[in-house]
Amino acid sequence: MLKQWMAAGRLMVRDLELEDVAALKLCLLSLGLLLGLAAPRRKKPGLALFSTLVFVGTYLPLMGKFLVSLFRVRRD
């Protein structure tokens, strides 16, 4: 079942345009904000640390791929 979901996700990503990606990012941002507002005060520092680690763990690889693509475009 997970393989089917991953295949469907890959198919969807191929068809995304820039506006679709921006909408997806805004949707995830607003979901994160809503979850952050709902968290109890005593758990917020732990959630902030977790969110920071997830952000850094996803941002760095994405930027690495972007920079590789950028240098490839500049070479061509």
C-alpha positions in Angstrom: 0.0 0.0 0.0 2.8 2.4 0.8 4.5 1.7 -2.5 1.2 2.7 -4.3 1.1 5.9 -2.3 4.7 6.7 -3.2 4.1 6.0 -6.9 1.0 8.2 -6.8 3.0 10.9 -5.1 5.8 10.7 -7.7 3.2 10.9 -10.5 1.6 14.0 -8.9 5.0 15.7 -8.4 5.8 15.3 -12.1 2.6 17.3 -13.0 3.1 20.1 -10.5 3.7 23.6 -11.6 5.3 26.4 -9.6 2.0 27.7 -8.4 1.0 24.3 -7.2 4.2 23.9 -5.2 3.7 27.4 -3.7 0.2 26.4 -2.7 1.4 23.2 -1.1 4.1 25.0 0.9 1.5 27.6 2.1 -0.8 24.8 3.1 1.9 23.0 5.1 2.9 26.3 6.7 -0.6 27.1 7.9 -1.0 23.5 9.2 2.2 23.9 11.2 1.0 27.2 12.6 -2.3 25.7 13.6 -0.7 22.8 15.3 1.7 25.1 17.1 -1.2 27.2 18.4 -2.9 24.0 19.7 0.1 22.7 21.6 0.1 23.1 25.3 2.6 25.7 26.7 4.7 23.1 28.5 5.3 21.1 25.3 6.1 24.0 23.0 9.9 24.0 23.7 10.1 20.4 22.7 8.0 20.9 19.6 10.1 23.9 18.7 13.3 21.8 18.9 11.7 19.0 16.9 10.5 21.5 14.2 13.9 23.0 14.0 15.6 19.7 13.5 13.0 18.7 10.8 13.5 22.0 9.0 17.2 21.8 9.0 17.1 18.1 8.0 14.9 18.8 5.0 16.2 22.2 4.0 19.9 21.3 3.7 19.4 18.4 1.3 16.9 20.4 -0.8 19.2 23.3 -1.1 22.1 20.9 -2.0 20.0 19.6 -4.9 19.0 23.1 -5.9 22.7 24.2 -6.0 23.7 21.2 -8.1 20.9 22.1 -10.5 21.9 25.7 -10.5 25.6 24.9 -11.3 24.5 22.5 -14.0 22.4 25.2 -15.7 25.2 27.8 -15.5 27.6 25.3 -17.1 25.2 24.7 -20.0 
